[in-house]
């Protein structure tokens, strides 16, 4: 099966599958996930957060990134994918999604 390794605080540090492939997870001083990497290939994903602690960007080792934008209530209002397409979201006063729009402004 799959082997999961945790630190003394219960944070997941490593995942090793039956074929011996390994993923290593790293965390910042604030406890947030910062990197998931595959040591053998050198491929990785890095996670970046804004001042409020919300996920702002996920980037990979190939230079691709997905970015996230939020409103004052911390609702996700924009998502820009690695190809540069931006999706937008609107919310009601209770924080429920009212509408979502694709990169061309079409409601989805």
N, C-alpha and C positions, 0 to 999 in steps of 0.2 A: 504494500500500500504506500501511501504518501506519508512522509515523516515531517512533522512540524516542530520547530525549535523555538522556544520562548525564553525571554530574559526573566529576571527575578520579579519584575513588575508586570509580567504577563504580556509584554509586547512580542509580537511575532517577529523573529529574526531571520528565519530560514525555512524554506519549503524545499523538500527533496522528494522527487517522484521515484517510482519503481525503476525507471531507466537510469537513475543517477543524476538527472538534470536538477540543477540547483538554482533557486532564486534567493537572493539576499535582500533584506529590507533594512533601511537605515532611517533613523529618526533624529530630529533636531533637538536642541536643549529644551524646547517647549513641549516635546513629546509628539509632535506632528510628524507623520511620514514624510521623508524628504527624497528618498531614492529607493527604487526597486531595480536590482541589476542581476544580470546573468553573468557570473564571473568568467565562464569559459569563453563566451563570445564577446564579452565586453559591452553588450547591449544593455541599455538602461532606460528607465523612465525617471524623470525628476519632477517633484511636486513643489509648487511655489504658492505661498499664501500672502494675502494682503494684511494690513495692520489689524483688521478685525478678526483675523484668523481664518478667513474663508479661502477656499481653494481658488487661486487666481490663474494658474497656468500649470499644464502638464506638458512636458517636453520629452522627446525621446532622443536617443543617441544619434539619430540621423538628422537632427535639427528641426524636426516637425514639432508643432506645438498646437495645443488647443487652449484657448483663453476663455475666462469666465468674467462677466461683469455683474455687479449687484446694485440694487437700489439701497436707500437709507434703511429699509427694513430687512436687509440682507436677503431679499428675494433675488434669484437668478434672473437677470433681465437680458443679458446677451451671452451667446456662446459662439465663439468664432473657431471654426474647425481648421485643421492643418492646411486645407486648400485655400483658406481665406474667406470662406463663406460664413456670414454672420446670421444667426438665428436670434429672434427676439421674442420676449415673453412679457405679457401684461398680467396684472393681478388685481383682484378686488381688495377691499379694505381688510378682509380676513386672511389675506395671503394666499388665496386660491387662484390658480391659473385661470384667467379669463380667455386668453387667446395666445396662440403661438404662431409665429410667422417665419417662413423660410427666407433665404438670402435674397430672393426676388420680391419679397413683400407679400407673398401669398399666404393666406391663413392655412395652417396645417392642423 
